[in-house]
Amino acid sequence: MELEKQIDIIAKIKNELGKRSARLFSLMLSGSHLYGFESPDSDFDIRGVFVYNTNVLLRMSEPKDVIELKIGEYDIVLHELKKVLDLTIAGNANILEMITAKQIYTTSDFLDLKEIFVLNKEGIYRSYKGLATHNYEKFIRTGKKKSIEKYLYVMRSLMAGSYVLETGKIEPNIEVLNTHFKSPHVKILIKLKKAGQEEGDLPPELDRGEIEGTIGDYFDRIDTAYSRTVLGVPSNDDRENFDQFLIKIRRKNLDR
C-alpha cells in the first residue's frame, strides 16, 4: 500500500474510532497481502486493535468488541484490546498473525504487548488445523469450489500451523513457508494466483490427486508437529502479565 494511502486510511479509521470514544492501537494488512499470494485485483483487508476510553466500559451497556468498517476499497476489522488478549491466550491463529505481522500503524503500548506475547500449543494446533479443515471440507471435498485460491488457503494454514509448532515462530507468508516445506506444487499455485488465475481450475501440469495427496501429508505433518512440539500452554504468570498490561492500559485511558 502506498504511503499516501496509508496516511489517509489511518486518519479515517482514527476518525471513526473517535466517534465511538476509542483510539487506534495498531493496524496491519491481512488477507492475501499477508499470506503472500496477492493478485492484481486482490482486495485490501485491514485488521487492527483498538482501545475504548475506559469510561465507556463503565456504562450499563457493553460496547461492541469488534468493529467492522468499509472505507473506499478497504475492508477493515478492528478488535478491542481485551478481546485480542483473550484470543492471544487461546492461541487464535488470526490474532497471533495480526500481532506479529509488520504493522502499518503502531503505538508504544502495542510494542509493550509484543514483549509479553505467548504461544499456546493447544490453541495454535486447533486454530490452524480448524481453518484448513473448514476450507477443505466446504470447498474442496464437496467440489463446490476447487479453485487455486482455495487450495492455497488450505495448504497455507497447515504449513503455518506446522511451522510454528516446529520452530516456535509465527510465519503467515506462504512463499517464506515454502522455503521450509519445499513443495513444487505450492510454488506453481502461488505463481498462478499472483497472475490473477485464482478462480481457475488446476492447469494440466498439476495433478489433482497429487495436490490432494500433498494436503493429506500436511494434515499428517501438523498432527506430528503438535505431538512433538516443545511449545507449552500459557502459565499463571503469563495470564497475570496480561492482566497487569490490561489494567495499565485501562488506567491510562480512564479520563480520555
Contacts in CASP RR format, 6 or more apart in sequence:
PFRMAT RR
TARGET T0000
AUTHOR 0000-0000-0000
METHOD contacts of the structure
MODEL  1
MELEKQIDIIAKIKNELGKRSARLFSLMLSGSHLYGFESPDSDFDIRGVF
VYNTNVLLRMSEPKDVIELKIGEYDIVLHELKKVLDLTIAGNANILEMIT
AKQIYTTSDFLDLKEIFVLNKEGIYRSYKGLATHNYEKFIRTGKKKSIEK
YLYVMRSLMAGSYVLETGKIEPNIEVLNTHFKSPHVKILIKLKKAGQEEG
DLPPELDRGEIEGTIGDYFDRIDTAYSRTVLGVPSNDDRENFDQFLIKIR
RKNLDR
1 9 0 8 1.000
1 29 0 8 1.000
1 44 0 8 1.000
1 104 0 8 1.000
6 104 0 8 1.000
6 105 0 8 1.000
9 46 0 8 1.000
9 71 0 8 1.000
9 74 0 8 1.000
10 24 0 8 1.000
10 27 0 8 1.000
10 104 0 8 1.000
10 105 0 8 1.000
12 71 0 8 1.000
13 24 0 8 1.000
13 27 0 8 1.000
13 46 0 8 1.000
13 69 0 8 1.000
13 71 0 8 1.000
13 76 0 8 1.000
13 78 0 8 1.000
14 23 0 8 1.000
14 24 0 8 1.000
16 67 0 8 1.000
16 69 0 8 1.000
16 71 0 8 1.000
17 23 0 8 1.000
17 24 0 8 1.000
17 50 0 8 1.000
17 67 0 8 1.000
17 78 0 8 1.000
20 52 0 8 1.000
20 56 0 8 1.000
20 63 0 8 1.000
20 67 0 8 1.000
21 52 0 8 1.000
21 53 0 8 1.000
21 55 0 8 1.000
21 56 0 8 1.000
21 256 0 8 1.000
22 50 0 8 1.000
22 51 0 8 1.000
22 52 0 8 1.000
22 53 0 8 1.000
22 56 0 8 1.000
22 67 0 8 1.000
22 80 0 8 1.000
23 50 0 8 1.000
23 51 0 8 1.000
23 53 0 8 1.000
23 253 0 8 1.000
23 256 0 8 1.000
24 48 0 8 1.000
24 49 0 8 1.000
24 50 0 8 1.000
24 78 0 8 1.000
24 105 0 8 1.000
24 107 0 8 1.000
25 48 0 8 1.000
25 49 0 8 1.000
25 50 0 8 1.000
25 51 0 8 1.000
25 81 0 8 1.000
25 107 0 8 1.000
25 109 0 8 1.000
25 110 0 8 1.000
26 48 0 8 1.000
26 49 0 8 1.000
26 99 0 8 1.000
26 103 0 8 1.000
26 105 0 8 1.000
26 106 0 8 1.000
26 107 0 8 1.000
26 110 0 8 1.000
27 46 0 8 1.000
27 47 0 8 1.000
27 48 0 8 1.000
27 49 0 8 1.000
27 103 0 8 1.000
27 104 0 8 1.000
27 105 0 8 1.000
27 106 0 8 1.000
28 34 0 8 1.000
28 46 0 8 1.000
28 47 0 8 1.000
28 48 0 8 1.000
28 98 0 8 1.000
28 101 0 8 1.000
28 102 0 8 1.000
28 103 0 8 1.000
28 104 0 8 1.000
29 44 0 8 1.000
29 45 0 8 1.000
29 46 0 8 1.000
29 101 0 8 1.000
29 104 0 8 1.000
30 45 0 8 1.000
30 46 0 8 1.000
30 47 0 8 1.000
30 94 0 8 1.000
30 97 0 8 1.000
30 98 0 8 1.000
30 101 0 8 1.000
31 38 0 8 1.000
31 42 0 8 1.000
31 45 0 8 1.000
32 38 0 8 1.000
32 39 0 8 1.000
32 42 0 8 1.000
32 43 0 8 1.000
32 45 0 8 1.000
32 193 0 8 1.000
33 42 0 8 1.000
33 44 0 8 1.000
33 45 0 8 1.000
34 45 0 8 1.000
34 97 0 8 1.000
34 101 0 8 1.000
34 172 0 8 1.000
34 173 0 8 1.000
35 152 0 8 1.000
35 153 0 8 1.000
35 156 0 8 1.000
35 172 0 8 1.000
35 173 0 8 1.000
35 174 0 8 1.000
36 172 0 8 1.000
36 173 0 8 1.000
36 174 0 8 1.000
36 175 0 8 1.000
36 190 0 8 1.000
37 149 0 8 1.000
37 152 0 8 1.000
37 156 0 8 1.000
37 174 0 8 1.000
37 175 0 8 1.000
37 189 0 8 1.000
37 190 0 8 1.000
37 193 0 8 1.000
37 194 0 8 1.000
37 198 0 8 1.000
38 194 0 8 1.000
39 193 0 8 1.000
39 194 0 8 1.000
39 195 0 8 1.000
39 196 0 8 1.000
39 197 0 8 1.000
39 198 0 8 1.000
40 196 0 8 1.000
41 196 0 8 1.000
43 73 0 8 1.000
43 75 0 8 1.000
44 73 0 8 1.000
44 74 0 8 1.000
44 75 0 8 1.000
45 74 0 8 1.000
45 75 0 8 1.000
45 77 0 8 1.000
46 74 0 8 1.000
46 75 0 8 1.000
46 76 0 8 1.000
46 77 0 8 1.000
46 104 0 8 1.000
47 76 0 8 1.000
47 77 0 8 1.000
47 78 0 8 1.000
47 79 0 8 1.000
47 94 0 8 1.000
47 98 0 8 1.000
48 76 0 8 1.000
48 77 0 8 1.000
48 78 0 8 1.000
48 79 0 8 1.000
48 98 0 8 1.000
49 78 0 8 1.000
49 79 0 8 1.000
49 80 0 8 1.000
49 81 0 8 1.000
49 84 0 8 1.000
49 98 0 8 1.000
49 110 0 8 1.000
50 67 0 8 1.000
50 78 0 8 1.000
50 79 0 8 1.000
50 80 0 8 1.000
50 81 0 8 1.000
51 80 0 8 1.000
51 81 0 8 1.000
51 249 0 8 1.000
51 253 0 8 1.000
52 63 0 8 1.000
52 80 0 8 1.000
52 253 0 8 1.000
53 253 0 8 1.000
53 254 0 8 1.000
53 256 0 8 1.000
54 250 0 8 1.000
54 251 0 8 1.000
54 253 0 8 1.000
54 254 0 8 1.000
54 256 0 8 1.000
55 254 0 8 1.000
55 255 0 8 1.000
55 256 0 8 1.000
56 63 0 8 1.000
57 63 0 8 1.000
57 250 0 8 1.000
63 80 0 8 1.000
64 80 0 8 1.000
65 79 0 8 1.000
65 80 0 8 1.000
65 82 0 8 1.000
65 83 0 8 1.000
66 77 0 8 1.000
66 78 0 8 1.000
66 79 0 8 1.000
66 80 0 8 1.000
66 83 0 8 1.000
67 77 0 8 1.000
67 78 0 8 1.000
67 80 0 8 1.000
68 75 0 8 1.000
68 76 0 8 1.000
68 77 0 8 1.000
68 78 0 8 1.000
69 76 0 8 1.000
69 77 0 8 1.000
69 78 0 8 1.000
70 76 0 8 1.000
79 87 0 8 1.000
79 95 0 8 1.000
79 98 0 8 1.000
81 246 0 8 1.000
81 249 0 8 1.000
82 246 0 8 1.000
84 95 0 8 1.000
84 98 0 8 1.000
84 99 0 8 1.000
85 242 0 8 1.000
85 245 0 8 1.000
85 246 0 8 1.000
87 94 0 8 1.000
87 95 0 8 1.000
88 95 0 8 1.000
88 96 0 8 1.000
88 99 0 8 1.000
88 117 0 8 1.000
88 118 0 8 1.000
88 242 0 8 1.000
89 118 0 8 1.000
89 120 0 8 1.000
89 234 0 8 1.000
89 238 0 8 1.000
89 239 0 8 1.000
89 242 0 8 1.000
90 120 0 8 1.000
90 123 0 8 1.000
91 119 0 8 1.000
91 120 0 8 1.000
91 122 0 8 1.000
91 123 0 8 1.000
91 124 0 8 1.000
91 127 0 8 1.000
92 123 0 8 1.000
92 127 0 8 1.000
93 124 0 8 1.000
93 127 0 8 1.000
93 128 0 8 1.000
93 131 0 8 1.000
93 157 0 8 1.000
93 160 0 8 1.000
93 161 0 8 1.000
94 127 0 8 1.000
96 119 0 8 1.000
96 124 0 8 1.000
96 164 0 8 1.000
96 170 0 8 1.000
97 160 0 8 1.000
97 170 0 8 1.000
97 172 0 8 1.000
99 113 0 8 1.000
99 114 0 8 1.000
99 117 0 8 1.000
100 114 0 8 1.000
100 117 0 8 1.000
100 170 0 8 1.000
101 172 0 8 1.000
103 110 0 8 1.000
109 249 0 8 1.000
109 252 0 8 1.000
112 245 0 8 1.000
113 245 0 8 1.000
116 238 0 8 1.000
116 241 0 8 1.000
116 242 0 8 1.000
116 245 0 8 1.000
118 234 0 8 1.000
118 238 0 8 1.000
119 164 0 8 1.000
119 168 0 8 1.000
119 170 0 8 1.000
119 231 0 8 1.000
119 232 0 8 1.000
120 231 0 8 1.000
120 232 0 8 1.000
120 233 0 8 1.000
120 234 0 8 1.000
121 165 0 8 1.000
121 226 0 8 1.000
121 229 0 8 1.000
121 231 0 8 1.000
121 232 0 8 1.000
121 233 0 8 1.000
122 233 0 8 1.000
124 161 0 8 1.000
124 164 0 8 1.000
124 165 0 8 1.000
124 231 0 8 1.000
125 161 0 8 1.000
125 165 0 8 1.000
125 222 0 8 1.000
125 226 0 8 1.000
128 157 0 8 1.000
128 158 0 8 1.000
128 160 0 8 1.000
128 161 0 8 1.000
128 162 0 8 1.000
128 164 0 8 1.000
128 222 0 8 1.000
129 157 0 8 1.000
129 158 0 8 1.000
129 161 0 8 1.000
129 219 0 8 1.000
129 222 0 8 1.000
129 223 0 8 1.000
130 157 0 8 1.000
131 153 0 8 1.000
131 157 0 8 1.000
132 153 0 8 1.000
132 154 0 8 1.000
132 155 0 8 1.000
132 157 0 8 1.000
132 158 0 8 1.000
132 218 0 8 1.000
132 219 0 8 1.000
132 222 0 8 1.000
135 150 0 8 1.000
135 153 0 8 1.000
135 154 0 8 1.000
135 157 0 8 1.000
136 154 0 8 1.000
136 215 0 8 1.000
138 144 0 8 1.000
139 145 0 8 1.000
139 146 0 8 1.000
139 147 0 8 1.000
139 150 0 8 1.000
140 146 0 8 1.000
140 150 0 8 1.000
140 151 0 8 1.000
140 154 0 8 1.000
140 212 0 8 1.000
140 215 0 8 1.000
146 201 0 8 1.000
146 202 0 8 1.000
146 208 0 8 1.000
147 198 0 8 1.000
147 199 0 8 1.000
147 200 0 8 1.000
147 201 0 8 1.000
148 189 0 8 1.000
148 192 0 8 1.000
148 193 0 8 1.000
148 197 0 8 1.000
148 198 0 8 1.000
148 199 0 8 1.000
148 200 0 8 1.000
148 201 0 8 1.000
148 202 0 8 1.000
149 193 0 8 1.000
149 198 0 8 1.000
149 199 0 8 1.000
151 189 0 8 1.000
151 202 0 8 1.000
151 211 0 8 1.000
151 215 0 8 1.000
152 174 0 8 1.000
152 186 0 8 1.000
152 189 0 8 1.000
152 190 0 8 1.000
152 193 0 8 1.000
152 198 0 8 1.000
154 215 0 8 1.000
155 174 0 8 1.000
155 183 0 8 1.000
155 186 0 8 1.000
155 189 0 8 1.000
155 214 0 8 1.000
155 215 0 8 1.000
155 218 0 8 1.000
156 172 0 8 1.000
156 174 0 8 1.000
156 177 0 8 1.000
158 215 0 8 1.000
158 218 0 8 1.000
158 219 0 8 1.000
158 221 0 8 1.000
158 222 0 8 1.000
159 174 0 8 1.000
159 177 0 8 1.000
159 178 0 8 1.000
159 180 0 8 1.000
159 181 0 8 1.000
159 186 0 8 1.000
159 218 0 8 1.000
160 170 0 8 1.000
160 171 0 8 1.000
160 172 0 8 1.000
160 174 0 8 1.000
160 177 0 8 1.000
161 222 0 8 1.000
161 225 0 8 1.000
162 218 0 8 1.000
162 221 0 8 1.000
162 222 0 8 1.000
162 225 0 8 1.000
163 169 0 8 1.000
163 171 0 8 1.000
163 177 0 8 1.000
163 180 0 8 1.000
164 170 0 8 1.000
164 171 0 8 1.000
164 231 0 8 1.000
165 222 0 8 1.000
165 225 0 8 1.000
165 226 0 8 1.000
165 228 0 8 1.000
165 229 0 8 1.000
165 231 0 8 1.000
166 225 0 8 1.000
166 228 0 8 1.000
166 229 0 8 1.000
168 229 0 8 1.000
168 231 0 8 1.000
171 177 0 8 1.000
174 186 0 8 1.000
174 190 0 8 1.000
175 190 0 8 1.000
178 186 0 8 1.000
178 187 0 8 1.000
178 190 0 8 1.000
183 214 0 8 1.000
185 206 0 8 1.000
185 210 0 8 1.000
185 211 0 8 1.000
185 214 0 8 1.000
186 214 0 8 1.000
188 203 0 8 1.000
188 205 0 8 1.000
188 206 0 8 1.000
189 206 0 8 1.000
192 198 0 8 1.000
192 203 0 8 1.000
202 208 0 8 1.000
202 211 0 8 1.000
END
